[in-house]
Amino acid sequence: MPPEFRILQCYRTFFPESQGGLEQVILEIAQNVGGCGVLTLAEKPAMEPVVGKVPVLAEKRWLSVASCCIGPGFIRTLYRLRASLLHFHFPWPFGDLAFLVAGRSRPMVITYHSDIVRQRFLGMLYRPLMTRFLTRADRIVATSQNYVDSSPILASYRHKVEVIPLGISEKGYPEPSDSQLNSVERRFGRDFMLFIGVLRYYKGLEYLIKAAVGQPYQVVIAGRGPEFGRLQVLARALGASNVVFAGFVADDEKMALLRLCRAVVFPSHLRSEAFGVTLIEGLMCGKPLISCEIGTGTSYVNQDGETGYVIPPADVDALREAMLAMWHDPYSAQAMGHAGRRRYEKFFTGEKMADAYRRLYDEVLRERGE
């Protein structure tokens, strides 16, 4: 007999194969809301894996086209699974198709993480499917009011859009040991500028590397992704010897990096970056932030002049000046970090996010008579 869930989280990637910010958010929701499971795709699906006490069902990913993961087994499993409510995370066009084929009219919530920015031609072909999918949703969740106000797609669905900011639980992160801190300090020093995340086209990392050339501080780029090789070549070509690529880092190493850095730099320059979980991690760790004004939730998380600096996107000079300000005025940077920690506690804990989703799920199920 197939398993039964009250809430089934559906997304194209998940732990342990993929470890991005969106996966962390799904895990936070699933761990803090009772009766949740996750349905996803993976290159090598594990047999009945459990991540943080959350059951994960992974079907085989056959291929990816323009970042859209495809696996027909997902549709079959979605149809047979018993779940009171389906929670899809957008954008994922194959997920739209899967729901319309196998959703069986079950209640459905969509978290709208981002507009489709890069694949404009494919986006036009996809639009009829997307429209049907969004129309079928009982609720659409945006992660910030900034994104609601600036998204041309969400404008058509404002009557059923709710805003629930992303959040993370501090208890889900390990406390780095003294030996781990010493090990990371031997490799990278301290008071460096830190980026953490998947190295994707919209992260603006080429501007970070250009801004770092010849500067007195070190820049640590932690993570892997499609842009890894290109960015390494760029750093060598520019002579950016103070830029260090740490590659993939485990959670304890990540927390050590956050503890030792001067500031968290998040130079995403396109609207594909709707929020930025790394920014919340920086707030949680009491670190000042540098991010770009792209009309999304990044500027809701990072308050310019309070928790850090918000600069124009793709602006090498502005990014260099912001990092130099953090470098030359450690007391001001520390004060911003303290303000950031207060903002985290007020708005961005995983418990606050989970409570909001729990209320939303209950409301939708009541309306459907479930």
Buried (B, 14 or more C-beta within 10 A) or exposed (E): EEEEBBBBBBBBBBBEBBBBBBBBBBBBBBBBBEBBBBBBBBBEBEEEBEBEEBBBBBBEBEEBEEBBBBBEBBBBBBEEBEBBBBBBBBBBBBBBBBBEEBBEEBBBBBBBBBBBBBBEEBBEEBEEBBBEBBEBBBBBBBBBEBBBEBBEBBEEBEEEBBBBBBBBBBEBBBEBEEEBBEBBBEEBBEBBBBBBBBBBBBBBBBBBBBBBBEBEBBBBBBBBBEBBEEBBEBBEEBEBEBBBBBEEBEEBBBBBBBBBBBBBBBBBBBBBBBBBBBBBBBBBBBBBBBBBBBBBBBBBBBBEEBBBBBBEBBBBEBBBBBBBBBBEEEEEBBBBBEBBBEBBEEBBBBBBBBBBBBEBBEBBBEEBEE
